[in-house]
Amino acid sequence: MTWHERLAASTAERGNLCVGIDPMPRVLAAWDLPHDLSGLEACARGIVEELGDRIAVFKPQSAFFEAFGSAGVAVLERVLNDIHQVGALSLLDVKRGDIGSSMAGYAAGYLTDGSPLAADAITVSPYLGVGALAPAIDAAVASDRGLYVLARTSNPEGAELQAATAQLVVDEITRGNPTWNHAVGLVVGATHEDVGCDLSAFNGSILAPGIGAQGGSVSGLRASFGDAVRLVLPTASREVIGGGRVELRERASVLLNQVQALKS
């Protein structure tokens, strides 16, 4: 199946929620774990162990693993394998973006069968031009994986720059997606009352981070995204994982119920 089809099947079975795996120091503290390699692994793999039977998509944030060097990246490899083993989808948050052979190198590392860091989808940056993402798009399409291109992120620092470029990104991906098996989606933060771009014709998935700690809410998605809300994959990290392992399943259940209500 294509990425578009795999995502639809997974969310139909488990609900339309993406849980971020962000083992930052404050999360490790909430889990009563040390801020070291052992804590990183116990937290990240524990999230998948606890929620792997009910969450459709997990989004590991690569930065928290890279901070521990090669040993941390090895933990990330194990987390990606754990996600695969529980039948969920992995969306690796790496926000890569480059040109030519450099972009092709990222694509080989993250979007190619057999690579230790291969994920089902990754985030990418269009700052060097949507056309510069061609090696990643080609690799994703060839291996039935997905890409999520930054358009309007949830952080306030990006507002001015992204307001000037978001519609261009949306339009280019909308034009290309029929050729790309609708493998290319957008990142549009759930924190915006007005997303600042026209998504009415968009034809891919929309990753909407920022639910919870950053101020976004499931209940606000319909007002922000309008009819495009049907394409939205709401994403929460600290809202789910920030209460420690003991609260993990209950917090996830609350958000899953809210997302299900949004569909009705």
Summary of the structure (lengths in Angstrom):
residues: 264
radius of gyration: 17.1
end to end distance: 27.1
largest distance: 48.0
contacts: 926
relative contact order: 0.15
helix: 52%
strand: 17%
